[in-house]
Amino acid sequence: MERRTVKKAVVKKVAARATKASAKLENRAVPAGYVRPASAKRLLAERQTRQH
């Protein structure tokens, strides 16, 4: 399979859709307009740089 370039906006949209679907499977809900706390954003950014 060849690599493709994907826009950041598309990645965010897909991630949001997956998160919403995952929450629905677990009978939870992600409120519309939810914004992650700064600490969560830092943790995710740190994990992302470690993996790549």
Secondary structure, 3 states (H helix, E strand, C coil): CCCCCCCHHHHHHHHHHHHHHHHHHCCCCCCCCCCCCHHHHHHHHHHHHHHC
